[in-house]
Amino acid sequence: MSLSLQEIERLARLARLRLTPEQALDAQQRLNGFFTLVEQMQAVDTTGVEPLAHPAAVLQPVALRLRPDVASEPNQREANQRSAPAVQDGLYLVPRVIE
Amino acid sequence: MNTAPTASPPTSTLELHQMGVAELGAALSARQTSATEVARHLLARAHAHSGLGAYLALNEEATLAQAAAADARLAAGERGPLLGVPLAHKDVLVTRDFPTSAGSKMLQGYRSPFDATVVARLAAEGAVTLGKLNCDEFAMGSGNDQSAYGPAHNPWDVARVPGGSSGGSAVAVAARLAPAATGTDTGGSIRQPASFCGITGIKPSYGRCSRYGLVAYASSLDQAGPMARSALDCALLLTAMAGPDLDRDSTSLEHPPEDYTRLLGQPWPGASAARPLQGLRIGLPREFFGPGCDADVLAAVRAALSEYERLGATLLDIDLPRTELAIPAYYIIAPAEASSNLSRYDGVRYGHRAAEHGDLLDLYQRSRSEAFGPEVQRRILLGTYVLSHGYYDAYYLKAQQIRRLIAQDFQSAFSHCDLIAGPVAPSVAWAIGAKTADPLSAYLADIYTLPASLAGLPGLSLPAGFGAGRMPVGLQLIGNYLSEARLLQVAHQLQLVSDWHTRTPPPLTPPCPGTRP
């Protein structure tokens, strides 16, 4: 398989990245190079094999925990916004999205 | 080696950076030195050797305040193995007192409002933070050459990489800038730099150490662990770092905290003191000892394994038939998770925001493309592709199925042996820049560390001598789930009868050209 430049540009849009033409070409070559490695994976028969998402599930089923839905954290707005690029009156500023 | 002036008497300070965690803890407990004296000495050393590129951030005021607090606890009679002992953290673990960049321009100057759980646990034991350590951007790399803040240099040969992604951690420990450091391992990022720099590092079983406050790369693989000069020092750190964190990490294991030093110096069950590892069966995967591994690495690994035979262990050949498949499986799963995890960097709530932007989409795209480095963008694109409509089954699901087969192969192997040993990487550290232009060759070099990562098994690297160019070679030990104490016991036994882990790099002069943070 081989990705076209058009597909690279579509992926970049999905990933919210903007590539220069040179970067797109570079990404195309490298991704296509990587997919030569992936071919050997396709040759393996995995019929009926359950995908493994959590490594410990090899030994026993793993259920992800949920903690009780109660407020446990104090208000940390100021600390959280200390590293924000643009805030005003405790709110994050973004470009206008509704005209 | 070090001529930096300090406020303390030279007779004692000369020795301080040469002491490991256990020795420093004992000296502090005996009040032969103070946390402040040790911290000052190592901060001076960090400045004197800044050319190595190990540190990304220091905060002398914060370090000395932590040291003073530790000294107050010592003065009040409190004792503990880490009380007053300085260490440094990989820059993907968030810290309140130090900025956290994850080696990326995206998080330049970011200040976390909280400490990562592993950071907080070490601090609670009285460990003093010296600073934050260089790493590949978002831990994506195996040479520390993908850091946005410049490379870290291997103290054994400053023209070579220290390995990665926890490269700064390995450099700090090997160059005696810190007695120990934290690292994180997603596909080998603790074990491989430990091997390249001649130190000891352990990646615990997935879920042993909380991921709370660990800047996410690939969540089903990320795991923090200690890097130090010996198995003993790693055990002391891991005892503080590991343990359940059930409210903050949904994949944290529920197993109670352990004392990982408890088996050190003990013989294997049923063995005698004369042959302390009698009965231990070490499996050697044929796939790890093939033509893909350099001869100098294999020679060092085999020499270390002969030592184990002398200690009474039995070596036997085993098979991990899907070892090669670990590379495509990992490089599909990890980028897939990364593309999802890194979608949070949108230039709105924290992180880099493009100075010029039009609408919101433009803001996202410009901010991300300006601040993510090339390897991170490549992995995001790859992950986006394998998760996209129509390809999910063929790539992501297929990789997760192969992941299960790889994990099952380990379980079959562990029915014949107690632990698995082999090389950590197919070569010694390569020259800085040698693989930067060809990431695929760097991916292939991860072959011996990826299988245990995919299976979530604990893996340890310990010094096993030297290969080409007098560069360190590591021996990898892989155990079954939750067998960290056994791995550390077996590593410690070798360190009782060998001195590879005590070797230090040649004098670090003149300072090498490095990029200052």
Interface residues (C-beta under 8 A of the other chain):
Chain A: L3 E7 I8 L11 A12 L14 A15 R16 L17 R18 L19 Q23 D26 A27 R30 L31 G33 F34 L37 V38 Q40 M41 Q42 V44 T46 V49 E50 P51 L52 A53 H54 P55 A56 V58 L59 V62 L64 R65 L66 R67 S72 Q76 A79 N80 Q81 R82 S83 A84 P85 A86 Y92 V94 P95 R96 V97
Chain B: G109 Y110 R111 P113 S205 Y206 G207 S220 L246 D247 S250 T251 L253 R322 E324 L325 I327 P328 A329 Y331 I332 S339 S343 D346 G347 V348 R349 Y350 G351 H352 R353 H357 G358 D359 L360 L361 D362 L363 Y364 Q365 R366 R368 S369 F372 P374 Q377 R378 I380 L381 L382 T384 Y385 S388 A394 Y395 L397 K398 A399 Q400 Q401 I402 R403 R404 L405 A407 Q408 Q411 P439 L440 Y443 L454 A455 G456 L457 Y481
